[in-house]
Amino acid sequence: MSLAPVVPSLHGAGQAGPGRVPYLFQDRWADLRRGRLPQRLPGVPTPMREIQINPDEVMYAVGDANYAHIHFANAKPIVYARTLKLLHERWPVMLRLHKHVLINPNFIRSVHVPKRNGGVLSVTMRDGSSHDAGRRRKAGILKFLNQNNVLKP
């Protein structure tokens, strides 16, 4: 069975013509004519523009399903339509605190190391935000911070 006869009708090609708008776009066209502009979703990539992000300017990124809220040192945060896993693969200098947080060690203000073994490791960033480390990642994070002299005054 061929879908060729069905596809034009799905796209409204039968209604398109000189001065006509395909039926799938009639609601949007009516809104535009009334002066109502559609809201763009933040962080959704467009074919018109690609944003280059320098990982040295990123303080931290917080994951939210398939999006990442990226917080910069000197700019407003943005929503990026990629996962933290992909960002961590592209930016190996970033440190994965837990499932939802990726931080840049260069922007750490302080680290609260728990006195007892079961305590939560907490990292405070330069903007004052605090992020807890996952319990399974705590030992690896402490090792990384000690090796890179982040915990030294």
ZATORLO-476637 format. One record per residue (C-alpha): residue number from 1; x, y, z. Coordinates in Angstrom, 3 decimals, padded with zeros to 6 digits. Example, Ala and Ser with C-alpha at 12.3 -4.5 7.8 and 13.67 -1.06 7.14 Angstrom:
2
nr = 1 | u = 012.300 | v = -004.500 | w = 007.800
nr = 2 | u = 013.670 | v = -001.060 | w = 007.140
END
This chain:
153
nr = 1 | u = 000.000 | v = 000.000 | w = 000.000
nr = 2 | u = 001.417 | v = 003.364 | w = -000.962
nr = 3 | u = 001.053 | v = 006.451 | w = 001.215
nr = 4 | u = 001.598 | v = 008.801 | w = -001.729
nr = 5 | u = -002.114 | v = 009.740 | w = -002.147
nr = 6 | u = -002.512 | v = 010.281 | w = 001.624
nr = 7 | u = 000.533 | v = 012.503 | w = 002.260
nr = 8 | u = -000.621 | v = 015.556 | w = 000.240
nr = 9 | u = -003.972 | v = 015.574 | w = 002.027
nr = 10 | u = -002.242 | v = 015.374 | w = 005.428
nr = 11 | u = -000.153 | v = 018.428 | w = 004.639
nr = 12 | u = -003.081 | v = 020.405 | w = 003.268
nr = 13 | u = -001.691 | v = 020.484 | w = -000.250
nr = 14 | u = -005.201 | v = 020.114 | w = -001.638
nr = 15 | u = -006.231 | v = 023.399 | w = 000.000
nr = 16 | u = -003.070 | v = 025.316 | w = -000.802
nr = 17 | u = -003.127 | v = 027.628 | w = -003.723
nr = 18 | u = -002.411 | v = 031.207 | w = -004.642
nr = 19 | u = -003.354 | v = 033.327 | w = -001.640
nr = 20 | u = -004.484 | v = 030.311 | w = 000.412
nr = 21 | u = -002.949 | v = 028.885 | w = 003.559
nr = 22 | u = -002.896 | v = 025.104 | w = 004.146
nr = 23 | u = -005.456 | v = 024.093 | w = 006.780
nr = 24 | u = -002.773 | v = 022.951 | w = 009.231
nr = 25 | u = -001.522 | v = 026.549 | w = 009.454
nr = 26 | u = -004.847 | v = 028.414 | w = 009.366
nr = 27 | u = -005.030 | v = 028.894 | w = 013.155
nr = 28 | u = -001.468 | v = 030.202 | w = 013.317
nr = 29 | u = -002.046 | v = 032.435 | w = 010.291
nr = 30 | u = -005.180 | v = 033.898 | w = 011.901
nr = 31 | u = -003.235 | v = 034.621 | w = 015.115
nr = 32 | u = -000.461 | v = 036.319 | w = 013.153
nr = 33 | u = -002.977 | v = 038.483 | w = 011.287
nr = 34 | u = -004.495 | v = 039.559 | w = 014.623
nr = 35 | u = -001.041 | v = 040.582 | w = 015.842
nr = 36 | u = -000.574 | v = 037.688 | w = 018.257
nr = 37 | u = 002.922 | v = 036.315 | w = 017.874
nr = 38 | u = 003.537 | v = 032.718 | w = 018.924
nr = 39 | u = 005.732 | v = 032.140 | w = 021.968
nr = 40 | u = 009.002 | v = 030.365 | w = 021.198
nr = 41 | u = 009.984 | v = 027.592 | w = 023.523
nr = 42 | u = 013.322 | v = 028.452 | w = 025.198
nr = 43 | u = 016.242 | v = 026.234 | w = 024.339
nr = 44 | u = 014.678 | v = 024.504 | w = 021.367
nr = 45 | u = 017.235 | v = 024.564 | w = 018.565
nr = 46 | u = 016.183 | v = 026.344 | w = 015.420
nr = 47 | u = 017.613 | v = 025.861 | w = 011.938
nr = 48 | u = 018.342 | v = 029.589 | w = 011.793
nr = 49 | u = 020.770 | v = 029.827 | w = 014.684
nr = 50 | u = 023.209 | v = 027.702 | w = 016.628
nr = 51 | u = 024.548 | v = 028.877 | w = 019.964
nr = 52 | u = 028.204 | v = 028.217 | w = 020.713
nr = 53 | u = 028.716 | v = 027.581 | w = 024.425
nr = 54 | u = 032.173 | v = 027.923 | w = 025.924
nr = 55 | u = 032.461 | v = 025.388 | w = 028.794
nr = 56 | u = 034.844 | v = 027.724 | w = 030.658
nr = 57 | u = 031.980 | v = 030.208 | w = 031.129
nr = 58 | u = 029.505 | v = 027.609 | w = 032.432
nr = 59 | u = 029.165 | v = 027.469 | w = 036.226
nr = 60 | u = 026.788 | v = 024.532 | w = 036.398
nr = 61 | u = 023.996 | v = 022.773 | w = 034.551
nr = 62 | u = 020.865 | v = 021.290 | w = 036.076
nr = 63 | u = 019.104 | v = 018.498 | w = 034.220
nr = 64 | u = 015.375 | v = 018.433 | w = 033.609
nr = 65 | u = 014.376 | v = 015.382 | w = 031.538
nr = 66 | u = 015.798 | v = 015.984 | w = 028.035
nr = 67 | u = 016.729 | v = 019.597 | w = 028.757
nr = 68 | u = 019.538 | v = 021.237 | w = 030.698
nr = 69 | u = 019.317 | v = 024.588 | w = 032.459
nr = 70 | u = 022.796 | v = 026.023 | w = 031.942
nr = 71 | u = 023.932 | v = 028.723 | w = 034.380
nr = 72 | u = 026.767 | v = 031.015 | w = 033.326
nr = 73 | u = 029.145 | v = 033.160 | w = 035.356
nr = 74 | u = 028.350 | v = 036.417 | w = 033.541
nr = 75 | u = 025.132 | v = 035.789 | w = 031.625
nr = 76 | u = 021.532 | v = 034.773 | w = 032.110
nr = 77 | u = 020.786 | v = 031.045 | w = 032.324
nr = 78 | u = 019.514 | v = 029.302 | w = 029.215
nr = 79 | u = 017.545 | v = 026.145 | w = 028.550
nr = 80 | u = 019.437 | v = 023.811 | w = 026.241
nr = 81 | u = 017.652 | v = 021.000 | w = 024.415
nr = 82 | u = 020.216 | v = 018.337 | w = 025.258
nr = 83 | u = 020.708 | v = 015.947 | w = 028.161
nr = 84 | u = 023.327 | v = 016.263 | w = 030.894
nr = 85 | u = 024.838 | v = 013.001 | w = 029.698
nr = 86 | u = 025.606 | v = 014.549 | w = 026.314
nr = 87 | u = 026.995 | v = 017.719 | w = 027.933
nr = 88 | u = 029.221 | v = 015.657 | w = 030.227
nr = 89 | u = 030.575 | v = 013.700 | w = 027.248
nr = 90 | u = 031.329 | v = 016.939 | w = 025.363
nr = 91 | u = 032.753 | v = 018.754 | w = 028.398
nr = 92 | u = 034.894 | v = 016.236 | w = 030.336
nr = 93 | u = 036.262 | v = 019.015 | w = 032.591
nr = 94 | u = 032.809 | v = 019.302 | w = 034.199
nr = 95 | u = 032.138 | v = 017.272 | w = 037.333
nr = 96 | u = 028.963 | v = 015.204 | w = 037.669
nr = 97 | u = 027.702 | v = 015.675 | w = 041.229
nr = 98 | u = 024.669 | v = 013.485 | w = 040.805
nr = 99 | u = 022.061 | v = 012.502 | w = 038.264
nr = 100 | u = 020.732 | v = 016.048 | w = 037.797
nr = 101 | u = 023.740 | v = 018.350 | w = 038.353
nr = 102 | u = 026.927 | v = 018.987 | w = 036.393
nr = 103 | u = 029.352 | v = 021.600 | w = 037.799
nr = 104 | u = 032.489 | v = 023.396 | w = 036.687
nr = 105 | u = 035.129 | v = 022.930 | w = 039.438
nr = 106 | u = 036.612 | v = 026.361 | w = 038.638
nr = 107 | u = 033.509 | v = 028.058 | w = 040.081
nr = 108 | u = 033.381 | v = 026.229 | w = 043.429
nr = 109 | u = 033.328 | v = 028.620 | w = 046.393
nr = 110 | u = 033.293 | v = 026.035 | w = 049.172
nr = 111 | u = 032.801 | v = 022.352 | w = 049.842
nr = 112 | u = 031.117 | v = 021.015 | w = 052.960
nr = 113 | u = 032.639 | v = 017.632 | w = 053.755
nr = 114 | u = 030.548 | v = 015.668 | w = 056.278
nr = 115 | u = 032.279 | v = 014.588 | w = 059.493
nr = 116 | u = 030.505 | v = 011.269 | w = 059.605
nr = 117 | u = 030.616 | v = 008.695 | w = 056.853
nr = 118 | u = 026.938 | v = 008.795 | w = 055.871
nr = 119 | u = 026.697 | v = 012.595 | w = 055.595
nr = 120 | u = 025.926 | v = 014.485 | w = 052.424
nr = 121 | u = 028.734 | v = 016.231 | w = 050.546
nr = 122 | u = 027.577 | v = 019.726 | w = 049.613
nr = 123 | u = 029.206 | v = 022.070 | w = 047.089
nr = 124 | u = 028.545 | v = 025.836 | w = 047.093
nr = 125 | u = 029.109 | v = 027.699 | w = 043.843
nr = 126 | u = 030.242 | v = 031.333 | w = 043.404
nr = 127 | u = 026.681 | v = 032.499 | w = 042.791
nr = 128 | u = 025.648 | v = 031.111 | w = 046.191
nr = 129 | u = 023.764 | v = 028.069 | w = 044.911
nr = 130 | u = 024.367 | v = 024.852 | w = 046.803
nr = 131 | u = 024.287 | v = 021.363 | w = 045.300
nr = 132 | u = 024.452 | v = 018.021 | w = 047.075
nr = 133 | u = 026.510 | v = 015.144 | w = 045.729
nr = 134 | u = 025.071 | v = 011.692 | w = 045.224
nr = 135 | u = 026.127 | v = 009.208 | w = 047.890
nr = 136 | u = 027.636 | v = 006.806 | w = 045.347
nr = 137 | u = 029.650 | v = 009.595 | w = 043.723
nr = 138 | u = 030.937 | v = 011.153 | w = 046.966
nr = 139 | u = 034.249 | v = 009.253 | w = 047.163
nr = 140 | u = 035.127 | v = 009.937 | w = 043.520
nr = 141 | u = 034.252 | v = 013.620 | w = 043.865
nr = 142 | u = 036.419 | v = 014.019 | w = 046.984
nr = 143 | u = 039.308 | v = 012.276 | w = 045.224
nr = 144 | u = 038.947 | v = 014.582 | w = 042.190
nr = 145 | u = 038.741 | v = 017.720 | w = 044.347
nr = 146 | u = 041.826 | v = 016.712 | w = 046.383
nr = 147 | u = 043.875 | v = 015.837 | w = 043.280
nr = 148 | u = 043.052 | v = 019.171 | w = 041.643
nr = 149 | u = 043.673 | v = 021.222 | w = 044.810
nr = 150 | u = 040.118 | v = 022.544 | w = 044.918
nr = 151 | u = 039.809 | v = 021.823 | w = 048.649
nr = 152 | u = 043.095 | v = 023.537 | w = 049.503
nr = 153 | u = 042.874 | v = 027.164 | w = 050.768
END
